[in-house]
Amino acid sequence: MHVIGDPSYTTLELNSCHLSNFYQYSERNSCGFLWLNNVKARIWNCNIDSFSGINNSLLYQDIDSITVIENSTFNNITSNTPSIMINDNVIGSKQTIVIRNCKFTNFMTNMVNFIYSLGGTISFSDSSLENFEAFNHKKDIEFCERFPYTCSIIGASQNRGEINFVNTIFRNITGYAGFTVEQYGKVSMENCLIQNNKLENGFIYITNNKRCYGNYNITNSVFDNNTSNKGTIIHISKNLYLLYTIDIYNTIFTNNYAKENGGIIYSSSKYYNKLITINDCQFYNNYAGQSGNFSFIIL
């Protein structure tokens, strides 16, 4: 569905719907489910299953669109070419997407990010993201350090955009990295479970890209049984700037593993100790195959 309008009077509502087995044939970036231009949308009690296409996204919105999705499930969404599944191109510090009590499962496909914010605020609560795999994620370290937002399977936020999670589960997610923020983007998590994920360069990925700055805030959460090559929770690669912060409070880390170095943190930045704050956290049985069961720092 493609809806164009004015949010002062154009509204889309879908209630108690079941949509399945849709295919999008357009070779241009398009949406099998919703493409919104200047629209207010509400979707609740819906089941969206087996949507695919050549260059397929789940949701795209821009201008002053606002979308609320509640009590719904999204399963087996795929694309033949790399795409952003939830693409929020609304610019401005305001709430743009609200997702409550939803399940997203079996996104095993070509994917740039599951969530992308260009400047608005996306909020998840009481939801789950499970069984994701980005088949296309590049393994070229130089490419991902230059363009980290293209290598972060869960989410990327730019231009002061925010992605917030409360009571959300991240489970069985496979890709190059988890999250990247740029240009004062922000990711926050509260009461979340991050479990059984395989992210080659960590859940939080920071590079030496001059735009790779922003804020991460994690509270009252659990990281359990996650794996990476280096820095399973935090991976900082050669960052020479003082423009990002990572704040983690009252969080439990258990059974996390790095194949090489840094069971929790890997950093090749001399500023790491000024920019990472970890308070009132608990660590159990985290380890690394080579060095640094907790952290591995190169100065």
C-alpha beads as a LAMMPS data file, in Angstrom:
LAMMPS data file: protein, C-alpha beads

299 atoms
298 bonds

1 atom types
1 bond types

-500.0 500.0 xlo xhi
-500.0 500.0 ylo yhi
-500.0 500.0 zlo zhi

Masses

1 110.0

Atoms # bond

1 1 1 0.000 0.000 0.000
2 1 1 1.273 3.439 -0.978
3 1 1 -0.531 6.325 0.722
4 1 1 0.133 10.018 0.022
5 1 1 -1.568 12.779 1.966
6 1 1 -1.525 15.398 4.689
7 1 1 -1.258 14.183 8.323
8 1 1 -3.777 16.808 9.433
9 1 1 -6.514 14.791 7.750
10 1 1 -5.062 11.740 5.909
11 1 1 -5.206 8.647 8.132
12 1 1 -4.680 4.957 7.394
13 1 1 -6.072 2.367 9.825
14 1 1 -5.743 -1.424 9.593
15 1 1 -7.350 -3.595 12.273
16 1 1 -7.488 -7.401 12.631
17 1 1 -5.998 -8.051 9.205
18 1 1 -4.168 -11.103 7.878
19 1 1 -1.983 -10.525 4.806
20 1 1 0.251 -13.248 3.375
21 1 1 2.241 -14.296 0.305
22 1 1 2.789 -10.897 -1.312
23 1 1 5.579 -10.323 -3.874
24 1 1 6.911 -6.903 -4.942
25 1 1 8.188 -6.936 -8.548
26 1 1 9.588 -3.403 -8.745
27 1 1 13.368 -3.236 -9.150
28 1 1 13.390 0.128 -7.391
29 1 1 13.331 0.247 -3.612
30 1 1 9.712 -0.367 -2.648
31 1 1 7.555 -1.715 0.164
32 1 1 5.552 -4.886 0.156
33 1 1 3.529 -3.597 3.115
34 1 1 3.436 0.209 3.647
35 1 1 4.932 3.239 1.882
36 1 1 3.727 6.441 3.554
37 1 1 4.189 10.048 2.447
38 1 1 2.817 12.588 4.922
39 1 1 0.302 10.207 6.537
40 1 1 -0.787 9.160 10.023
41 1 1 -1.137 5.372 10.209
42 1 1 -2.301 2.939 12.873
43 1 1 -2.015 -0.851 12.503
44 1 1 -3.203 -3.187 15.251
45 1 1 -4.067 -6.863 15.694
46 1 1 -2.578 -7.754 12.304
47 1 1 -0.582 -10.710 11.004
48 1 1 1.817 -10.005 8.110
49 1 1 3.414 -13.172 6.713
50 1 1 5.671 -14.105 3.768
51 1 1 6.201 -10.749 2.079
52 1 1 9.061 -10.708 -0.439
53 1 1 10.312 -8.829 -3.480
54 1 1 13.199 -7.744 -5.660
55 1 1 14.057 -4.711 -3.498
56 1 1 11.574 -5.092 -0.688
57 1 1 11.100 -3.175 2.561
58 1 1 8.445 -3.645 5.206
59 1 1 7.756 0.027 6.008
60 1 1 8.989 3.294 4.523
61 1 1 7.805 6.725 5.618
62 1 1 8.844 10.346 5.128
63 1 1 7.823 14.028 5.467
64 1 1 5.558 14.230 8.563
65 1 1 4.342 10.633 8.673
66 1 1 3.618 9.007 12.042
67 1 1 2.991 5.264 12.390
68 1 1 1.733 3.289 15.395
69 1 1 1.823 -0.531 15.237
70 1 1 0.357 -2.603 18.089
71 1 1 -0.333 -6.259 18.911
72 1 1 0.864 -7.498 15.525
73 1 1 3.218 -10.124 14.077
74 1 1 5.565 -9.929 11.102
75 1 1 7.054 -13.186 9.843
76 1 1 9.259 -14.276 6.941
77 1 1 9.917 -10.910 5.299
78 1 1 12.600 -11.122 2.578
79 1 1 14.253 -9.136 -0.208
80 1 1 16.310 -10.281 -3.194
81 1 1 18.629 -7.267 -2.877
82 1 1 19.846 -5.481 0.288
83 1 1 17.193 -3.232 1.823
84 1 1 16.194 -1.449 5.026
85 1 1 13.170 -3.171 6.537
86 1 1 11.816 -0.279 8.648
87 1 1 13.035 2.912 6.994
88 1 1 12.120 6.132 8.809
89 1 1 13.080 9.105 6.632
90 1 1 11.249 11.685 8.720
91 1 1 13.683 14.434 9.732
92 1 1 13.190 16.251 13.034
93 1 1 13.273 15.500 16.743
94 1 1 9.806 14.007 17.171
95 1 1 8.109 10.655 17.676
96 1 1 7.666 9.074 14.249
97 1 1 7.189 5.307 14.768
98 1 1 5.733 3.566 17.836
99 1 1 5.745 -0.241 18.026
100 1 1 4.073 -1.985 20.989
101 1 1 3.640 -5.685 21.729
102 1 1 4.795 -6.884 18.309
103 1 1 6.805 -9.887 17.131
104 1 1 9.250 -9.789 14.214
105 1 1 10.524 -13.256 13.242
106 1 1 12.450 -14.967 10.440
107 1 1 13.942 -11.970 8.643
108 1 1 16.620 -14.130 7.018
109 1 1 17.407 -12.219 3.873
110 1 1 19.438 -9.512 2.148
111 1 1 19.312 -6.645 4.612
112 1 1 21.186 -3.388 5.239
113 1 1 19.414 -2.660 8.545
114 1 1 16.249 -3.851 10.194
115 1 1 15.641 -0.314 11.541
116 1 1 16.949 3.003 10.238
117 1 1 16.218 6.502 11.580
118 1 1 17.239 9.575 9.597
119 1 1 16.236 11.938 12.387
120 1 1 12.940 10.938 13.988
121 1 1 12.330 8.832 17.094
122 1 1 11.425 5.134 16.805
123 1 1 10.186 3.383 19.964
124 1 1 9.755 -0.342 20.616
125 1 1 8.149 -1.747 23.764
126 1 1 7.119 -5.246 24.877
127 1 1 8.277 -6.658 21.544
128 1 1 10.727 -9.198 20.113
129 1 1 13.160 -9.504 17.206
130 1 1 14.116 -13.141 16.574
131 1 1 15.806 -15.234 13.885
132 1 1 17.392 -12.507 11.748
133 1 1 20.290 -13.038 9.358
134 1 1 21.786 -10.573 6.879
135 1 1 23.017 -12.744 4.026
136 1 1 24.597 -9.814 2.192
137 1 1 26.617 -8.203 4.973
138 1 1 30.064 -7.348 3.675
139 1 1 33.112 -8.849 5.336
140 1 1 35.459 -6.104 4.101
141 1 1 36.714 -4.362 7.243
142 1 1 37.769 -1.232 5.333
143 1 1 34.314 -0.863 3.760
144 1 1 32.470 -1.242 7.065
145 1 1 34.772 1.200 8.831
146 1 1 33.999 3.793 6.130
147 1 1 30.263 3.054 5.963
148 1 1 29.371 1.440 9.302
149 1 1 25.624 2.074 8.987
150 1 1 25.492 -0.340 6.026
151 1 1 26.959 -3.153 8.138
152 1 1 24.708 -2.978 11.216
153 1 1 21.920 -5.517 10.955
154 1 1 19.697 -4.393 13.832
155 1 1 19.769 -0.640 13.478
156 1 1 21.389 2.637 12.491
157 1 1 20.510 6.152 13.592
158 1 1 21.666 9.467 12.110
159 1 1 21.043 13.226 12.425
160 1 1 19.981 13.095 16.109
161 1 1 17.550 10.295 15.362
162 1 1 16.662 7.998 18.260
163 1 1 15.851 4.295 18.480
164 1 1 14.473 3.310 21.894
165 1 1 13.680 -0.151 23.252
166 1 1 11.830 -1.109 26.437
167 1 1 11.132 -4.747 27.430
168 1 1 12.345 -5.989 24.057
169 1 1 14.029 -9.301 23.153
170 1 1 16.859 -9.608 20.591
171 1 1 17.493 -13.291 19.938
172 1 1 19.268 -15.365 17.257
173 1 1 20.450 -12.425 15.143
174 1 1 23.385 -12.958 12.765
175 1 1 25.303 -10.246 10.898
176 1 1 28.435 -8.105 10.766
177 1 1 27.460 -5.818 13.665
178 1 1 24.419 -4.831 15.712
179 1 1 24.023 -1.042 16.005
180 1 1 25.733 2.076 14.681
181 1 1 24.925 5.719 15.411
182 1 1 26.139 8.703 13.413
183 1 1 25.849 12.485 13.755
184 1 1 24.486 12.503 17.320
185 1 1 22.182 9.558 16.813
186 1 1 21.046 7.704 19.921
187 1 1 20.145 4.132 20.889
188 1 1 18.654 3.378 24.307
189 1 1 17.579 0.114 25.936
190 1 1 15.778 -0.608 29.183
191 1 1 14.833 -4.041 30.551
192 1 1 15.928 -5.801 27.369
193 1 1 17.247 -9.327 26.737
194 1 1 20.031 -9.736 24.164
195 1 1 20.591 -13.477 23.726
196 1 1 22.194 -16.016 21.361
197 1 1 23.308 -13.464 18.763
198 1 1 26.281 -13.867 16.400
199 1 1 27.594 -10.432 15.433
200 1 1 31.110 -10.510 13.995
201 1 1 32.067 -7.074 15.279
202 1 1 29.861 -6.668 18.290
203 1 1 26.471 -5.427 19.379
204 1 1 27.675 -1.790 19.429
205 1 1 29.993 -0.926 16.530
206 1 1 32.057 2.287 16.456
207 1 1 34.596 3.085 13.738
208 1 1 36.962 5.920 12.844
209 1 1 34.423 7.419 10.445
210 1 1 34.216 11.149 11.273
211 1 1 30.412 10.892 11.369
212 1 1 30.412 7.924 13.759
213 1 1 29.395 9.704 16.951
214 1 1 26.383 9.665 19.234
215 1 1 25.121 8.037 22.409
216 1 1 24.229 4.549 23.655
217 1 1 22.391 4.066 26.940
218 1 1 21.617 0.594 28.336
219 1 1 19.951 -0.038 31.712
220 1 1 18.539 -3.053 33.596
221 1 1 19.227 -5.446 30.723
222 1 1 20.804 -8.874 30.146
223 1 1 23.412 -9.937 27.558
224 1 1 23.532 -13.732 27.461
225 1 1 25.407 -16.206 25.253
226 1 1 26.371 -13.809 22.456
227 1 1 29.424 -14.355 20.219
228 1 1 31.701 -12.246 18.007
229 1 1 35.194 -12.162 16.581
230 1 1 36.263 -9.169 18.690
231 1 1 34.370 -7.169 21.305
232 1 1 31.117 -9.068 21.673
233 1 1 29.176 -6.190 23.261
234 1 1 31.285 -3.132 22.361
235 1 1 33.654 -2.979 19.378
236 1 1 35.568 0.283 18.866
237 1 1 37.827 0.359 15.823
238 1 1 40.499 3.075 15.701
239 1 1 38.160 5.856 16.831
240 1 1 40.141 9.055 17.407
241 1 1 37.292 11.311 18.452
242 1 1 35.611 12.291 21.722
243 1 1 32.114 12.570 20.310
244 1 1 30.385 9.388 21.470
245 1 1 29.367 8.005 24.856
246 1 1 28.363 4.526 25.998
247 1 1 26.582 4.336 29.366
248 1 1 25.621 0.940 30.809
249 1 1 23.919 0.568 34.203
250 1 1 22.639 -2.336 36.306
251 1 1 23.079 -4.865 33.507
252 1 1 24.094 -8.551 33.578
253 1 1 26.634 -10.082 31.174
254 1 1 26.843 -13.870 31.131
255 1 1 28.424 -16.485 28.822
256 1 1 29.445 -13.998 26.125
257 1 1 32.351 -15.108 23.924
258 1 1 34.814 -13.498 21.495
259 1 1 36.679 -15.868 19.179
260 1 1 39.735 -13.606 19.287
261 1 1 39.921 -10.738 21.802
262 1 1 37.584 -8.907 24.165
263 1 1 34.772 -11.035 25.553
264 1 1 32.850 -7.836 26.359
265 1 1 34.891 -4.883 25.003
266 1 1 37.425 -4.522 22.197
267 1 1 38.935 -1.094 21.584
268 1 1 41.768 0.367 19.537
269 1 1 40.858 3.921 20.619
270 1 1 42.941 5.808 23.174
271 1 1 39.783 7.527 24.434
272 1 1 37.827 4.415 25.384
273 1 1 38.172 4.945 29.147
274 1 1 36.794 8.495 28.903
275 1 1 33.767 7.571 26.859
276 1 1 32.509 4.272 28.306
277 1 1 30.738 4.220 31.687
278 1 1 29.772 0.889 33.280
279 1 1 28.139 1.008 36.727
280 1 1 26.468 -1.581 38.989
281 1 1 26.828 -4.387 36.436
282 1 1 27.469 -8.108 36.941
283 1 1 29.744 -10.334 34.837
284 1 1 29.695 -14.144 34.784
285 1 1 31.680 -16.552 32.612
286 1 1 32.512 -14.177 29.760
287 1 1 35.615 -15.175 27.849
288 1 1 37.797 -14.745 24.757
289 1 1 39.684 -17.270 22.651
290 1 1 42.938 -15.288 22.755
291 1 1 43.093 -12.374 25.209
292 1 1 40.834 -10.259 27.393
293 1 1 37.920 -12.205 28.823
294 1 1 36.400 -8.841 29.791
295 1 1 38.237 -6.310 27.629
296 1 1 41.103 -6.050 25.160
297 1 1 42.542 -2.566 24.616
298 1 1 45.133 -1.509 22.016
299 1 1 46.589 1.971 22.571

Bonds

1 1 1 2
2 1 2 3
3 1 3 4
4 1 4 5
5 1 5 6
6 1 6 7
7 1 7 8
8 1 8 9
9 1 9 10
10 1 10 11
11 1 11 12
12 1 12 13
13 1 13 14
14 1 14 15
15 1 15 16
16 1 16 17
17 1 17 18
18 1 18 19
19 1 19 20
20 1 20 21
21 1 21 22
22 1 22 23
23 1 23 24
24 1 24 25
25 1 25 26
26 1 26 27
27 1 27 28
28 1 28 29
29 1 29 30
30 1 30 31
31 1 31 32
32 1 32 33
33 1 33 34
34 1 34 35
35 1 35 36
36 1 36 37
37 1 37 38
38 1 38 39
39 1 39 40
40 1 40 41
41 1 41 42
42 1 42 43
43 1 43 44
44 1 44 45
45 1 45 46
46 1 46 47
47 1 47 48
48 1 48 49
49 1 49 50
50 1 50 51
51 1 51 52
52 1 52 53
53 1 53 54
54 1 54 55
55 1 55 56
56 1 56 57
57 1 57 58
58 1 58 59
59 1 59 60
60 1 60 61
61 1 61 62
62 1 62 63
63 1 63 64
64 1 64 65
65 1 65 66
66 1 66 67
67 1 67 68
68 1 68 69
69 1 69 70
70 1 70 71
71 1 71 72
72 1 72 73
73 1 73 74
74 1 74 75
75 1 75 76
76 1 76 77
77 1 77 78
78 1 78 79
79 1 79 80
80 1 80 81
81 1 81 82
82 1 82 83
83 1 83 84
84 1 84 85
85 1 85 86
86 1 86 87
87 1 87 88
88 1 88 89
89 1 89 90
90 1 90 91
91 1 91 92
92 1 92 93
93 1 93 94
94 1 94 95
95 1 95 96
96 1 96 97
97 1 97 98
98 1 98 99
99 1 99 100
100 1 100 101
101 1 101 102
102 1 102 103
103 1 103 104
104 1 104 105
105 1 105 106
106 1 106 107
107 1 107 108
108 1 108 109
109 1 109 110
110 1 110 111
111 1 111 112
112 1 112 113
113 1 113 114
114 1 114 115
115 1 115 116
116 1 116 117
117 1 117 118
118 1 118 119
119 1 119 120
120 1 120 121
121 1 121 122
122 1 122 123
123 1 123 124
124 1 124 125
125 1 125 126
126 1 126 127
127 1 127 128
128 1 128 129
129 1 129 130
130 1 130 131
131 1 131 132
132 1 132 133
133 1 133 134
134 1 134 135
135 1 135 136
136 1 136 137
137 1 137 138
138 1 138 139
139 1 139 140
140 1 140 141
141 1 141 142
142 1 142 143
143 1 143 144
144 1 144 145
145 1 145 146
146 1 146 147
147 1 147 148
148 1 148 149
149 1 149 150
150 1 150 151
151 1 151 152
152 1 152 153
153 1 153 154
154 1 154 155
155 1 155 156
156 1 156 157
157 1 157 158
158 1 158 159
159 1 159 160
160 1 160 161
161 1 161 162
162 1 162 163
163 1 163 164
164 1 164 165
165 1 165 166
166 1 166 167
167 1 167 168
168 1 168 169
169 1 169 170
170 1 170 171
171 1 171 172
172 1 172 173
173 1 173 174
174 1 174 175
175 1 175 176
176 1 176 177
177 1 177 178
178 1 178 179
179 1 179 180
180 1 180 181
181 1 181 182
182 1 182 183
183 1 183 184
184 1 184 185
185 1 185 186
186 1 186 187
187 1 187 188
188 1 188 189
189 1 189 190
190 1 190 191
191 1 191 192
192 1 192 193
193 1 193 194
194 1 194 195
195 1 195 196
196 1 196 197
197 1 197 198
198 1 198 199
199 1 199 200
200 1 200 201
201 1 201 202
202 1 202 203
203 1 203 204
204 1 204 205
205 1 205 206
206 1 206 207
207 1 207 208
208 1 208 209
209 1 209 210
210 1 210 211
211 1 211 212
212 1 212 213
213 1 213 214
214 1 214 215
215 1 215 216
216 1 216 217
217 1 217 218
218 1 218 219
219 1 219 220
220 1 220 221
221 1 221 222
222 1 222 223
223 1 223 224
224 1 224 225
225 1 225 226
226 1 226 227
227 1 227 228
228 1 228 229
229 1 229 230
230 1 230 231
231 1 231 232
232 1 232 233
233 1 233 234
234 1 234 235
235 1 235 236
236 1 236 237
237 1 237 238
238 1 238 239
239 1 239 240
240 1 240 241
241 1 241 242
242 1 242 243
243 1 243 244
244 1 244 245
245 1 245 246
246 1 246 247
247 1 247 248
248 1 248 249
249 1 249 250
250 1 250 251
251 1 251 252
252 1 252 253
253 1 253 254
254 1 254 255
255 1 255 256
256 1 256 257
257 1 257 258
258 1 258 259
259 1 259 260
260 1 260 261
261 1 261 262
262 1 262 263
263 1 263 264
264 1 264 265
265 1 265 266
266 1 266 267
267 1 267 268
268 1 268 269
269 1 269 270
270 1 270 271
271 1 271 272
272 1 272 273
273 1 273 274
274 1 274 275
275 1 275 276
276 1 276 277
277 1 277 278
278 1 278 279
279 1 279 280
280 1 280 281
281 1 281 282
282 1 282 283
283 1 283 284
284 1 284 285
285 1 285 286
286 1 286 287
287 1 287 288
288 1 288 289
289 1 289 290
290 1 290 291
291 1 291 292
292 1 292 293
293 1 293 294
294 1 294 295
295 1 295 296
296 1 296 297
297 1 297 298
298 1 298 299
